Amino acid sequence: MAAAGSKLPDGLPGGHREDVPAGRYGRSRTADEAADRKLRIVGSVLGVLLLGVVGWFGYDYINGTKLSAEVIKFDVVSAESVEAHLEVRKDAGAKGYCTLRSQAESGAEVGRADFRFDQRTDRIDQVVTLRTTEKATSVELLGCHAD
């Protein structure tokens, strides 16, 4: 309590001031600093979620693939056919097909076919014949699909 006759400082009743001593309780945040902090937290959470989603899709893609293949080589047998050597990797019990296409020198598609692989092995080396409408210059594996 203040002594009688002494003057109370300006501010709240009982002589308390609204201002706190500088440095005593840490510095106060401005509105911009508080907004920046919230933005960083939201950005971090969204970044972690994005990494989780990308990781999940990657895991699902790798584990979900039951049938995959690659063209080892191909030979143009005639103007009407191309032989392609395929190496197929799959789960032993999986059945499915791979789609091949062939293109002419102009880039036009001259042949497309699906080849089934129902053997109960996990690796298949097979030469397949793709019929074409004119002389082909390339063979491309478009993809494989499990049933």
Backbone bond lengths (Angstrom), bond angles and torsions (degrees), N, CA, C in turn:
res aa  C-N    CA-C-N  psi(-1)  N-CA   C-N-CA  omega(-1)  CA-C   N-CA-C  phi
1 M - - - 1.445 - - 1.509 109.20 -
2 A 1.282 112.94 149.13 1.469 118.30 -179.34 1.522 108.57 -83.97
3 A 1.298 115.17 147.34 1.463 120.41 179.11 1.511 109.01 -70.01
4 A 1.330 114.98 154.81 1.451 119.45 -179.51 1.501 109.74 -62.91
5 G 1.301 114.67 133.52 1.449 119.69 178.53 1.508 113.89 89.26
6 S 1.321 116.42 -10.61 1.475 116.26 177.78 1.517 108.71 -85.24
7 K 1.277 114.22 152.46 1.445 119.76 -177.14 1.528 108.70 -89.75
8 L 1.346 116.70 130.54 1.457 121.63 177.03 1.532 109.01 -79.42
9 P 1.310 116.57 142.40 1.465 117.92 177.18 1.515 110.35 -65.20
10 D 1.336 114.09 156.18 1.461 118.97 178.80 1.527 108.30 -65.84
11 G 1.296 117.66 148.33 1.459 119.99 177.69 1.496 110.40 137.28
12 L 1.297 116.41 -140.50 1.448 122.52 -175.21 1.520 110.93 -80.45
13 P 1.349 116.69 160.92 1.452 119.76 177.81 1.523 110.71 -61.97
14 G 1.240 116.56 144.94 1.444 122.56 179.45 1.522 111.70 89.40
15 G 1.305 118.17 6.32 1.446 121.48 175.64 1.511 114.90 86.63
16 H 1.323 118.78 6.72 1.465 120.78 178.69 1.519 109.93 -81.98
17 R 1.318 115.52 137.72 1.466 120.11 179.22 1.529 108.55 -99.07
18 E 1.313 116.35 155.16 1.464 121.43 179.01 1.531 110.90 -75.12
19 D 1.311 118.27 -32.22 1.459 121.51 -178.10 1.516 109.51 -79.98
20 V 1.341 115.82 137.98 1.449 120.35 175.39 1.520 107.10 -96.37
21 P 1.300 116.71 155.49 1.462 118.47 179.48 1.535 110.58 -60.60
22 A 1.311 116.49 138.50 1.462 122.01 -177.63 1.523 110.29 -61.10
23 G 1.319 117.70 132.75 1.452 122.70 176.50 1.508 114.80 81.24
24 R 1.302 119.10 -7.80 1.453 120.55 -175.76 1.526 112.17 -73.11
25 Y 1.324 118.33 -39.76 1.455 122.47 -176.83 1.532 112.06 -114.75
26 G 1.281 118.47 20.84 1.455 121.34 -175.55 1.511 109.61 83.06
27 R 1.284 115.45 167.76 1.465 116.03 -177.83 1.518 109.47 -85.24
28 S 1.298 116.56 148.93 1.460 120.60 -179.86 1.527 109.45 -83.52
29 R 1.316 115.02 149.22 1.456 120.10 -179.66 1.516 109.91 -85.35
30 T 1.299 113.38 142.04 1.460 117.40 173.38 1.516 107.36 -83.68
31 A 1.296 116.79 169.05 1.463 121.44 -179.99 1.528 110.48 -62.55
32 D 1.335 117.75 -37.21 1.465 120.97 179.65 1.526 111.21 -66.10
33 E 1.330 117.19 -41.11 1.463 120.02 179.44 1.516 110.86 -65.40
34 A 1.317 118.16 -39.74 1.461 121.87 178.66 1.531 110.33 -65.71
35 A 1.334 117.51 -41.31 1.462 121.17 178.26 1.523 110.68 -65.86
36 D 1.343 117.34 -39.80 1.461 120.94 177.72 1.523 110.95 -62.44
37 R 1.320 116.70 -40.69 1.456 120.39 179.82 1.526 110.86 -64.64
38 K 1.322 116.93 -44.36 1.465 120.56 178.11 1.526 110.73 -62.63
39 L 1.319 116.52 -40.30 1.458 121.02 179.13 1.526 111.45 -63.61
40 R 1.339 116.77 -40.59 1.466 120.32 177.55 1.528 111.12 -64.53
41 I 1.319 117.57 -40.11 1.466 121.09 179.22 1.525 110.23 -65.33
42 V 1.323 117.27 -46.70 1.469 120.96 178.85 1.525 110.20 -62.03
43 G 1.327 118.32 -43.32 1.461 122.35 178.85 1.519 111.86 -62.33
44 S 1.327 116.86 -40.65 1.465 120.45 178.75 1.523 111.32 -65.01
45 V 1.319 116.75 -43.75 1.463 120.77 179.37 1.526 110.28 -62.94
46 L 1.326 117.58 -44.73 1.463 120.80 178.92 1.526 111.30 -65.04
47 G 1.322 117.88 -37.57 1.461 121.24 177.04 1.511 112.27 -63.32
48 V 1.331 116.88 -42.79 1.463 121.02 178.16 1.532 109.99 -64.85
49 L 1.323 117.40 -41.23 1.467 120.48 177.67 1.523 111.18 -63.00
50 L 1.324 117.64 -42.18 1.464 121.40 178.63 1.528 111.08 -62.26
51 L 1.325 116.98 -43.89 1.466 120.16 176.86 1.529 111.38 -61.71
52 G 1.299 116.70 -39.06 1.463 120.44 177.71 1.522 112.17 -63.86
53 V 1.327 116.95 -43.07 1.469 120.93 179.43 1.527 110.52 -65.26
54 V 1.334 117.78 -45.31 1.462 121.35 178.54 1.527 110.34 -61.89
55 G 1.315 117.52 -42.81 1.463 121.34 177.60 1.520 112.04 -62.04
56 W 1.325 116.35 -41.46 1.466 120.33 180.00 1.523 110.39 -64.02
57 F 1.337 118.11 -46.53 1.464 120.62 179.62 1.525 111.22 -63.98
58 G 1.323 117.74 -38.45 1.458 120.91 177.40 1.513 111.60 -63.51
59 Y 1.305 116.82 -45.88 1.463 121.84 178.41 1.522 110.56 -61.94
60 D 1.322 116.66 -45.28 1.459 121.23 -179.33 1.528 110.90 -64.57
61 Y 1.325 117.28 -37.94 1.464 120.68 179.34 1.524 110.89 -65.27
62 I 1.312 116.76 -45.07 1.466 120.38 -177.88 1.528 110.87 -69.48
63 N 1.314 117.95 -45.60 1.463 120.81 -178.39 1.519 112.93 -79.51
64 G 1.320 117.59 -23.82 1.456 121.03 -178.05 1.518 113.02 -81.89
65 T 1.326 119.01 -12.59 1.448 121.57 -178.26 1.523 109.31 -78.14
66 K 1.329 116.40 110.41 1.450 120.46 -179.92 1.516 111.50 -100.71
67 L 1.346 116.93 -12.74 1.449 120.96 -176.62 1.523 108.49 -147.80
68 S 1.313 116.41 122.10 1.463 120.55 176.36 1.516 108.33 -142.83
69 A 1.329 115.84 158.00 1.460 119.59 -177.44 1.517 109.38 -152.90
70 E 1.326 114.57 168.51 1.454 120.74 172.19 1.520 108.96 -147.96
71 V 1.329 115.12 148.32 1.457 121.09 176.83 1.519 106.90 -83.20
72 I 1.333 116.96 117.36 1.458 121.87 179.41 1.520 109.92 -77.59
73 K 1.330 116.13 -47.61 1.465 121.30 177.18 1.521 108.26 -160.77
74 F 1.329 115.96 167.14 1.453 119.98 174.68 1.521 108.85 -144.51
75 D 1.347 114.65 153.73 1.459 122.18 178.26 1.516 108.78 -130.31
76 V 1.329 116.06 132.45 1.456 120.76 174.16 1.527 106.06 -82.10
77 V 1.327 116.33 109.16 1.453 122.00 -175.83 1.529 110.39 -80.80
78 S 1.330 116.90 -43.02 1.462 122.34 179.70 1.523 108.05 -156.70
79 A 1.320 115.52 -174.49 1.468 119.63 177.86 1.524 111.26 -70.91
80 E 1.358 116.55 -14.67 1.464 120.02 -177.47 1.527 114.43 -111.12
81 S 1.335 118.88 1.32 1.470 117.91 -179.19 1.529 112.01 -157.71
82 V 1.324 112.79 154.18 1.463 122.95 177.92 1.524 106.79 -134.26
83 E 1.319 117.11 137.38 1.459 121.40 174.32 1.524 108.69 -103.00
84 A 1.317 115.49 131.11 1.466 120.82 179.60 1.523 109.57 -121.77
85 H 1.330 116.02 133.46 1.460 121.56 176.37 1.527 106.92 -93.35
86 L 1.329 116.27 114.76 1.463 122.44 -179.47 1.517 110.09 -106.22
87 E 1.319 115.20 140.64 1.455 121.30 169.40 1.519 106.43 -114.58
88 V 1.323 115.73 115.56 1.461 122.22 -175.55 1.519 109.31 -108.71
89 R 1.333 117.13 132.20 1.460 123.99 174.71 1.526 107.85 -118.77
90 K 1.321 115.57 131.58 1.459 119.25 -177.29 1.517 110.19 -157.69
91 D 1.315 116.05 168.12 1.456 120.81 170.54 1.527 107.17 -66.56
92 A 1.325 117.70 145.47 1.468 121.14 -174.74 1.531 112.27 -57.78
93 G 1.304 117.54 -35.46 1.461 120.18 -178.16 1.521 113.83 -91.90
94 A 1.313 117.82 -2.99 1.468 120.82 -175.69 1.523 110.97 -77.38
95 K 1.324 115.25 146.20 1.459 122.83 174.48 1.512 107.07 -125.48
96 G 1.320 115.86 147.89 1.450 118.18 178.75 1.512 111.91 178.29
97 Y 1.322 115.13 -165.77 1.450 120.67 -177.49 1.523 110.55 -143.68
98 C 1.334 115.25 157.43 1.463 122.60 175.36 1.520 108.18 -121.74
99 T 1.321 116.08 142.63 1.456 121.88 -179.19 1.522 109.54 -106.38
100 L 1.334 115.46 127.52 1.460 122.14 176.82 1.523 108.59 -115.70
101 R 1.323 115.38 149.66 1.447 119.39 172.23 1.515 108.92 -137.37
102 S 1.315 115.02 155.49 1.451 121.41 -178.79 1.519 108.51 -127.23
103 Q 1.327 116.41 144.51 1.447 121.24 -178.97 1.526 110.27 -125.11
104 A 1.332 114.76 150.68 1.457 121.35 175.01 1.523 108.79 -83.60
105 E 1.320 115.59 176.45 1.463 120.01 180.00 1.528 111.78 -61.37
106 S 1.324 116.78 -30.48 1.470 121.23 179.83 1.521 112.29 -73.08
107 G 1.329 117.77 -13.17 1.464 122.19 -178.24 1.519 112.50 98.70
108 A 1.322 116.57 -6.67 1.462 120.45 178.92 1.519 109.98 -71.66
109 E 1.324 116.18 143.62 1.456 120.90 177.24 1.521 109.08 -74.94
110 V 1.334 116.74 126.09 1.466 121.05 -179.00 1.522 112.47 -115.82
111 G 1.322 118.21 -4.04 1.459 120.92 177.18 1.511 111.58 -167.23
112 R 1.338 114.67 145.23 1.474 120.85 177.53 1.519 107.07 -152.92
113 A 1.327 116.59 136.99 1.466 119.89 179.38 1.525 109.77 -157.36
114 D 1.340 114.21 154.23 1.461 122.61 173.56 1.520 108.18 -103.08
115 F 1.328 116.73 138.30 1.457 121.71 178.20 1.523 107.81 -123.28
116 R 1.337 116.16 125.28 1.459 122.38 -177.09 1.527 111.09 -84.51
117 F 1.327 114.91 146.65 1.461 122.36 176.64 1.513 107.54 -135.26
118 D 1.348 115.33 96.83 1.466 121.15 -176.81 1.535 112.05 -112.47
119 Q 1.333 117.61 6.10 1.454 120.38 -179.40 1.534 109.83 -63.20
120 R 1.316 116.19 150.09 1.462 121.33 -177.41 1.525 111.37 -92.07
121 T 1.324 117.30 44.12 1.465 122.95 175.64 1.526 108.08 -122.87
122 D 1.328 116.34 164.74 1.458 119.01 -177.67 1.529 113.24 -95.20
123 R 1.335 117.80 -9.10 1.466 120.61 179.25 1.521 108.30 -142.77
124 I 1.332 115.78 129.79 1.461 121.19 -178.01 1.521 108.67 -131.34
125 D 1.329 117.06 127.57 1.459 123.28 170.26 1.520 106.06 -108.10
126 Q 1.339 115.55 119.97 1.457 118.25 -176.25 1.517 110.04 -145.36
127 V 1.331 115.41 140.74 1.461 121.63 173.88 1.521 106.93 -98.54
128 V 1.340 116.85 123.43 1.461 122.39 -179.56 1.527 108.91 -115.83
129 T 1.315 115.84 152.36 1.454 121.24 -179.92 1.522 109.12 -108.99
130 L 1.307 115.84 124.54 1.465 123.28 179.96 1.521 107.96 -107.50
131 R 1.319 116.65 119.11 1.464 120.94 179.02 1.524 108.96 -78.81
132 T 1.344 116.06 141.12 1.462 121.94 -177.71 1.521 110.76 -126.15
133 T 1.323 116.19 159.87 1.465 121.28 178.90 1.522 112.11 -89.24
134 E 1.316 117.31 -19.97 1.461 122.91 173.35 1.520 108.16 -154.17
135 K 1.319 117.84 179.15 1.457 120.73 -174.71 1.527 111.15 -62.12
136 A 1.319 115.15 128.53 1.465 121.87 -177.98 1.523 110.18 -96.02
137 T 1.339 115.22 153.16 1.469 120.47 175.30 1.521 112.18 -121.31
138 S 1.325 116.94 -7.12 1.462 118.94 179.37 1.515 110.89 -152.39
139 V 1.323 115.08 156.69 1.465 122.84 173.70 1.521 106.49 -130.25
140 E 1.317 115.70 133.63 1.471 120.88 -176.75 1.521 109.62 -130.79
141 L 1.315 116.04 135.46 1.462 122.07 174.12 1.515 107.29 -85.85
142 L 1.337 116.31 116.38 1.459 119.94 -179.50 1.524 112.46 -82.99
143 G 1.330 116.57 -28.49 1.463 119.19 178.53 1.500 111.55 157.69
144 C 1.319 114.47 167.70 1.464 122.10 178.68 1.519 108.72 -126.80
145 H 1.338 115.41 146.08 1.460 119.95 -177.32 1.518 108.92 -136.33
146 A 1.302 116.28 132.04 1.455 121.86 176.62 1.528 108.49 -87.27
147 D 1.332 115.86 147.20 1.472 120.39 178.41 1.501 110.75 -79.00
